[in-house]
Amino acid sequence: MTIPIDFVAGSHGNFLETILNQYFNIVETGDTFTGTGTSHRKSNDYEQNKLFSAKHWFQRYSDEYLKQFDKIISIKFDQEDLLLLSSVSLLRVRDMNINDNHLEIDTRVKLNNRFYNYIIDQIDNAYPFLDCNESSIPRNVLREFFKFGFRDPEINGFWVTQKEMQYHQDTKVFVLKFKSFYNIDQLVLQIKDLEKFLDMKFDFSDDFYDRHQKFLSFIPYINHKLVCDNIIKNIQSGTDIKIPELSLFQESYINGNLERLFQKEMPFHPVDYCKSTAEMLYYLEHQAPNL
């Protein structure tokens, strides 16, 4: 018997799999954390005896195949989660340890894999002046490219992919919110609802809480959206604050949201980002072209 855990890459399906198998007392997992914080370290004994199985089921199998499962657990994220998910996914998918803040260095090398090859193709098509033989892509080009998925979340690649997660009408689906992984109280409430859904008992032991804390310790991006939203709020109010050093995706997120809010185009150049909210507001009010 298998209970599928369906998820978009980077949304913590393997972590959920291991805690459900461990604390629903299905099979001992041991320490599953890798150096990048993923839960990809699994023994053969564990794999052979697990009940919950995390895969990208919606991408690997047809709807007809998935009909055989009476119940499916599906991890879903909201549009407000896209900044965090984007950063986490690059860092953790297949333990590739790609830091988005250094993505301008050897970009083509880092994205030359089955998960991200399509991004290189899209960038080359959008910016034909780039030299395909150059391994690095300038930061301002990447900032511009990724901003569109934050300006209009409906076209964000992760959002588009999640829309493909469809199941047969007779299948019972439990939706676990991606954001609950980052709030232990919300996660506990979700698991308690899952207990009812499965008619099983979860062991909320100290070990479970310790494992969750260890999970969080591997994720450096948890407050990135809060920092960005504070910068945007100060620009809107005309309050001048210094802009701290930001990651590439944070820069793209801010630019995309400012374009949506002000209906003005953020600058393609320079490579370096603005240093203060006053500088950004002056540009938006006096220099930026209309969208």
C-alpha positions as CSV (number, residue, x, y, z in Angstrom):
1,M,0.0,0.0,0.0
2,T,1.2,3.5,-0.8
3,I,-0.2,7.0,0.1
4,P,1.3,9.4,-2.5
5,I,2.6,12.8,-1.5
6,D,2.4,15.0,-4.5
7,F,4.5,18.2,-4.8
8,V,6.2,20.7,-7.0
9,A,10.0,20.4,-6.8
10,G,11.4,22.3,-3.8
11,S,8.2,22.4,-1.8
12,H,9.4,19.9,0.9
13,G,7.8,16.7,-0.2
14,N,10.6,14.5,1.0
15,F,10.7,16.2,4.4
16,L,6.9,15.6,4.8
17,E,7.4,12.0,3.7
18,T,10.0,11.2,6.3
19,I,8.2,12.8,9.2
20,L,4.9,11.1,8.3
21,N,6.6,7.7,8.0
22,Q,8.5,8.3,11.3
23,Y,5.9,9.8,13.5
24,F,2.9,7.8,12.2
25,N,5.2,4.9,13.4
26,I,5.5,3.3,10.0
27,V,9.2,2.8,9.7
28,E,12.3,4.3,11.3
29,T,13.9,6.9,9.1
30,G,17.2,7.6,10.8
31,D,18.8,11.0,10.1
32,T,17.6,11.8,6.6
33,F,19.1,15.3,6.3
34,T,21.7,15.9,3.6
35,G,24.3,18.7,3.7
36,T,21.9,21.1,2.0
37,G,19.1,20.3,4.4
38,T,17.0,18.1,2.1
39,S,15.5,14.8,3.3
40,H,17.0,12.7,0.6
41,R,19.2,10.4,2.7
42,K,17.1,7.2,2.9
43,S,18.1,3.6,3.6
44,N,17.0,0.7,1.5
45,D,15.1,-0.7,4.5
46,Y,13.2,2.6,4.8
47,E,12.4,2.7,1.1
48,Q,11.0,-0.9,1.2
49,N,8.8,-0.3,4.2
50,K,7.5,3.2,3.9
51,L,3.8,3.9,3.5
52,F,4.0,7.6,2.4
53,S,5.9,8.2,-0.8
54,A,6.9,11.6,-2.1
55,K,7.2,12.0,-5.8
56,H,6.2,14.5,-8.5
57,W,3.2,12.2,-9.1
58,F,1.3,14.6,-11.3
59,Q,4.2,14.9,-13.7
60,R,5.3,11.2,-13.8
61,Y,1.9,9.5,-14.0
62,S,-1.3,9.8,-15.9
63,D,-4.6,10.7,-14.2
64,E,-5.8,7.1,-15.0
65,Y,-2.8,5.7,-13.1
66,L,-3.4,7.9,-10.1
67,K,-7.0,6.7,-9.9
68,Q,-5.8,3.6,-8.1
69,F,-5.0,5.6,-5.0
70,D,-7.9,6.2,-2.6
71,K,-6.1,9.1,-0.9
72,I,-3.4,11.6,-1.9
73,I,-1.6,14.2,0.1
74,S,-0.9,17.3,-2.1
75,I,1.4,20.1,-1.0
76,K,0.1,23.4,-2.3
77,F,1.6,26.9,-2.1
78,D,0.0,30.4,-2.5
79,Q,1.3,33.1,-4.8
80,E,2.7,34.9,-1.8
81,D,5.0,31.9,-1.3
82,L,6.7,32.2,-4.7
83,L,9.7,34.2,-3.6
84,L,10.6,31.7,-0.9
85,L,9.8,28.7,-3.0
86,S,12.0,30.0,-5.9
87,S,15.0,30.4,-3.6
88,V,14.5,27.1,-1.8
89,S,14.0,25.2,-5.0
90,L,17.3,26.3,-6.6
91,L,19.2,25.5,-3.4
92,R,17.7,22.1,-2.7
93,V,16.4,20.3,-5.8
94,R,18.5,17.2,-6.2
95,D,20.9,18.8,-3.6
96,M,22.4,21.0,-6.3
97,N,23.1,23.8,-3.7
98,I,22.6,26.7,-6.2
99,N,22.5,30.0,-4.4
100,D,20.4,32.4,-6.4
101,N,22.5,35.4,-5.2
102,H,25.4,34.0,-7.1
103,L,23.5,32.9,-10.2
104,E,25.2,35.4,-12.4
105,I,28.4,33.4,-12.0
106,D,28.6,30.4,-14.4
107,T,24.8,30.6,-14.9
108,R,24.8,28.2,-17.8
109,V,26.8,25.6,-15.9
110,K,24.6,25.8,-12.9
111,L,21.3,25.5,-14.9
112,N,22.6,22.9,-17.3
113,N,20.4,20.0,-16.0
114,R,17.0,18.5,-16.7
115,F,15.3,20.7,-14.1
116,Y,16.5,24.1,-15.3
117,N,17.6,23.8,-18.9
118,Y,14.4,25.4,-20.1
119,I,15.3,28.6,-18.1
120,I,18.4,29.0,-20.2
121,D,16.4,28.6,-23.4
122,Q,13.9,31.2,-22.3
123,I,16.6,33.7,-21.3
124,D,18.4,33.2,-24.6
125,N,15.2,33.7,-26.5
126,A,14.3,36.8,-24.5
127,Y,17.7,38.4,-24.7
128,P,19.2,37.5,-28.1
129,F,22.2,39.8,-27.6
130,L,23.7,37.3,-25.0
131,D,26.7,35.2,-26.1
132,C,25.6,31.6,-25.7
133,N,29.3,30.6,-25.3
134,E,29.6,32.7,-22.2
135,S,28.9,30.7,-19.1
136,S,27.9,33.7,-17.0
137,I,24.8,35.8,-17.6
138,P,24.9,39.4,-16.2
139,R,22.9,40.0,-13.0
140,N,20.8,42.7,-14.4
141,V,19.6,40.4,-17.2
142,L,18.7,37.7,-14.7
143,R,17.0,40.3,-12.4
144,E,14.9,41.5,-15.4
145,F,14.1,38.0,-16.5
146,F,12.8,36.7,-13.1
147,K,10.9,39.9,-12.3
148,F,8.1,39.0,-14.7
149,G,7.1,36.0,-12.7
150,F,6.8,38.2,-9.6
151,R,5.0,41.1,-11.4
152,D,2.4,38.6,-12.7
153,P,2.4,35.5,-10.5
154,E,0.0,33.8,-13.0
155,I,2.9,33.3,-15.4
156,N,5.4,32.3,-12.7
157,G,6.8,28.9,-13.7
158,F,6.1,27.4,-10.3
159,W,2.5,28.6,-10.4
160,V,2.0,27.3,-13.9
161,T,3.4,23.9,-12.8
162,Q,1.2,23.7,-9.7
163,K,-1.9,24.2,-11.9
164,E,-1.1,20.9,-13.5
165,M,-1.8,19.1,-10.1
166,Q,-5.2,17.7,-11.0
167,Y,-6.7,14.5,-9.6
168,H,-9.7,12.3,-10.4
169,Q,-12.9,13.5,-8.8
170,D,-13.3,10.3,-6.8
171,T,-9.8,10.6,-5.2
172,K,-9.8,12.0,-1.7
173,V,-7.1,14.7,-1.6
174,F,-5.6,16.3,1.6
175,V,-4.0,19.7,0.8
176,L,-1.1,20.6,3.0
177,K,-0.1,24.2,2.8
178,F,3.5,24.9,1.9
179,K,3.7,27.8,4.3
180,S,2.8,25.6,7.3
181,F,6.3,24.1,7.1
182,Y,7.6,27.4,8.4
183,N,5.3,27.8,11.4
184,I,5.3,24.9,13.8
185,D,1.8,25.7,15.2
186,Q,0.3,25.7,11.7
187,L,2.1,22.5,10.8
188,V,0.8,20.8,14.0
189,L,-2.7,21.8,13.1
190,Q,-2.4,20.5,9.6
191,I,-1.1,17.2,10.8
192,K,-3.9,16.9,13.3
193,D,-6.3,17.4,10.4
194,L,-4.3,14.8,8.5
195,E,-4.8,12.3,11.5
196,K,-8.5,12.6,10.9
197,F,-8.2,12.3,7.2
198,L,-6.1,9.1,7.5
199,D,-7.7,7.8,10.8
200,M,-4.1,7.4,12.1
201,K,-2.3,8.7,15.2
202,F,0.8,10.9,14.9
203,D,3.5,11.0,17.6
204,F,4.0,14.6,18.5
205,S,7.2,13.8,20.4
206,D,10.1,16.1,21.4
207,D,12.0,14.4,18.6
208,F,9.5,15.6,16.1
209,Y,9.8,19.2,17.2
210,D,13.6,18.9,17.2
211,R,13.6,17.6,13.7
212,H,11.4,20.5,12.6
213,Q,13.8,23.0,14.1
214,K,16.7,21.3,12.3
215,F,14.7,21.5,9.1
216,L,14.3,25.2,9.5
217,S,18.0,25.8,10.4
218,F,18.9,24.8,6.8
219,I,16.8,27.5,5.1
220,P,18.3,31.0,5.0
221,Y,15.5,32.6,3.1
222,I,12.6,32.6,5.6
223,N,12.5,36.3,6.2
224,H,13.4,37.4,2.6
225,K,9.8,38.4,1.7
226,L,9.4,40.4,4.9
227,V,12.5,42.4,4.0
228,C,11.2,43.1,0.5
229,D,7.7,44.0,1.5
230,N,9.1,46.5,4.1
231,I,11.2,48.1,1.3
232,I,8.1,48.4,-1.0
233,K,6.0,49.8,1.9
234,N,8.6,52.5,2.5
235,I,8.8,53.4,-1.1
236,Q,5.0,53.7,-1.3
237,S,5.0,56.0,1.8
238,G,7.9,58.1,0.7
239,T,10.0,57.0,3.7
240,D,13.7,56.9,3.0
241,I,15.6,53.9,4.3
242,K,18.8,52.2,3.3
243,I,18.3,49.1,1.2
244,P,20.4,46.2,2.6
245,E,22.2,43.8,0.4
246,L,19.6,41.6,-1.3
247,S,19.6,38.3,-3.2
248,L,18.9,38.2,-6.9
249,F,15.4,36.9,-6.4
250,Q,14.7,39.6,-3.8
251,E,15.7,42.3,-6.4
252,S,13.5,40.7,-9.0
253,Y,10.6,40.4,-6.5
254,I,10.8,44.1,-5.6
255,N,11.1,45.3,-9.2
256,G,8.2,43.1,-10.3
257,N,5.9,44.3,-7.5
258,L,6.9,48.0,-8.0
259,E,6.1,47.7,-11.7
260,R,2.7,46.3,-10.9
261,L,2.0,48.9,-8.2
262,F,3.3,52.0,-10.0
263,Q,2.7,50.8,-13.6
264,K,6.2,52.0,-14.4
265,E,9.1,50.1,-15.8
266,M,12.1,49.5,-13.5
267,P,15.5,50.0,-15.0
268,F,17.3,47.2,-17.0
269,H,20.6,48.8,-16.0
270,P,22.8,49.1,-14.0
271,V,24.1,45.8,-12.7
272,D,24.3,47.2,-9.1
273,Y,21.0,47.6,-7.3
274,C,19.6,50.8,-5.7
275,K,21.0,51.7,-2.3
276,S,18.0,53.5,-0.8
277,T,14.2,53.8,-1.2
278,A,14.5,57.5,-1.9
279,E,16.6,56.6,-5.0
280,M,14.0,54.2,-6.2
281,L,11.1,56.5,-5.6
282,Y,12.9,59.3,-7.5
283,Y,13.4,57.0,-10.4
284,L,9.8,55.9,-10.4
285,E,8.4,59.5,-10.2
286,H,10.8,61.3,-12.6
287,Q,12.6,58.8,-14.9
288,A,10.7,55.6,-15.3
289,P,8.7,55.0,-18.5
290,N,5.1,53.9,-18.3
291,L,4.4,50.2,-18.9
